[in-house]
Amino acid sequence: MSTFDGFVQEFPHIAIDYFRPRRASAPAVAAYFLSHVHSDHLQGLEDESFGGAFIYCSEATCALLPKLQTKDARLKFAQQLLPQRCYKYGHLQPHTGKQLLRALPMNTPIALVVADETIQVTLLDANHCPGACMFLLETTRSSVLYTGDLRAERHFTSFLKMQPVLLPYLTGIRPLESLYLDTSARPCGPVYASKMSGSAACIKAMIQYPESTHFILPARCLGYEEFWVAAALALSTKIHVDDYTFKLFGAIRGSYVLGETFCGAHGLLTLNPCEARLHVCTDQLVPCPYALNAVYIKAVTSVTFRQQEMGNSQIEAETDHDGSITLHNFARGETPVLLSEAKPDSATGGLPRSLIVEFARHSSWPELMHFVSLFKTRRVVSCVGEVSHLFDSLTIPINEPYGVPSATVKSQVQEMEEASQDLTIEDVEICTPIKHESLSEVDQGETTVQATMAAHTRLSGHTAEQDPDVSFDLIERYKRYAVEGQWSESPRAKRQAACRDVYL
């Protein structure tokens, strides 16, 4: 659960994921930013008197937020105790004649003027729930990355490395002043299964049940949708949802990556329980007819150190939009189990009445350490608890020079020039690509490999062998040819063959 107070030291006129009155020493808020719609990030927005600065968020968050209702309000409307539907954040749409919510596109740098300063804002996926995003805030004087709630599993960080806007901060061209990090994980805690591997393990158990078996999927809050889809496709069935859930996903049909999968012409969601074996309807006002005899699936973060009674360190606290925090207690008081640990039940063909799926929506501690290590950042600010000091070994000194000094660039160019006698340099100041018309494509490639390896060492402050993001296969082959002397001492034909092997 987030404990961040919204204050960004580098940009004091903005607030992120916090909408209550600020500390006395902080200046007035000129712009708010909202990472996603879970309740612990919406503090203060429920106040109908809230107004003033715009709230910037993703397109999916902008569509979801005004549609959220508490369970109590839905119940009262169904009982005709309310004259109309009551939306908890509906007051944010029309407010003194203007829309407070402002949607920004993903992966697209947008210039916003905040308190007479232009800030470039880029929204990046946070791998947490529909609409969840990170904020990269940049000016000529400072840059910060705020993660919001983040699941930094390895395939996700590999995707981030391909984002051009992050390249300066991944390579050391420019440092982040601060990385505001979701530190929900227990320090030095266990490794979590990836979402897909956790889903696969549970689905393998699900397909062993008779085809007449129905399953209740985890649905206390948004964030389990990838598991829903994977299970539905594996079992060739639809997903039964209540009317409220159906309308929520309908609202983000065009702005959420799985929107069409859920609500398109051949969407997986249905309001008819008879069309589905999977049910995300435990919160509906009219009980699902299959709920009583269904197999319940509980989401947990990890089963690595699983205790007899499923200690709550492995179960994520979840927040409903009535403000209550629960542990998503398992139906009928049962403890969900792995299939291998299950007790037979005759009603399900001897299989258990409860299962678990390892599906963490927050990063594990090892994932956080790896995520921070990817960036060149001066400090880490923890957004849950106070554990910032545990990342000090992964940050760079505060007084380290900004960017790459011009003298350093000139030195790199000079060394590259000495390494290849026939090179010409067109622009020393910005170090444009080195090229010589008389060199063949293979020889030019050979020179580029040499220059790249040398430049990597000087730019990053350590050798390429120490960098896990450099292709070790390429490095080892490069070292082999360097040791054998084929780069400088072999005849041209051997050097060409060596270079060709490196690139192939």
Buried (B, 14 or more C-beta within 10 A) or exposed (E): BBEBBBBBEBBBBBBBBBBEEBEEEBEEBBBBBBBBBBBBBBBEBBEEEBEBBBBBBBBBBBBBBBBBBBBEBBEBBEEEEBEEEBBBBBBBBEBEEEBBBBBBEBEEBEEBEBBEBEBBBBBBBBBBBBBBBBBBBBBEEBBBBBBBBBBBBEEBBEEBEEBEBBEBBBBBEBBBBBBBBBBBBBEEBBEBBBBBEBBBBBBEBBEEBEEEBBBBBBBBBBBBBBBBBBBBEBBEBBBBBBBBBBEBBBBBBEBBEBBEBBBEEEBBBBBEBEEBBBBBBBBBEEEBBBBEEBBBBBBBBBBEEBEEEBEEEBBBEBBBBEEEEEEBEBBEEEEBBBBEEBEEEEEBEEBBBBBBBBBBBBBBBBBBBBBBBBBBBBBBBBBBEEBBEBBEEBBBEEEEEEEBEEEEBBEBBEEBBEBBEEBEBEEBEEBEEBEEEEBEEBBBBBBBBBBBBBBBBBBBEEEBEEBEEBEEEBBEBBEEBBEEEBBEEBEEEBBBBBBEEBEE
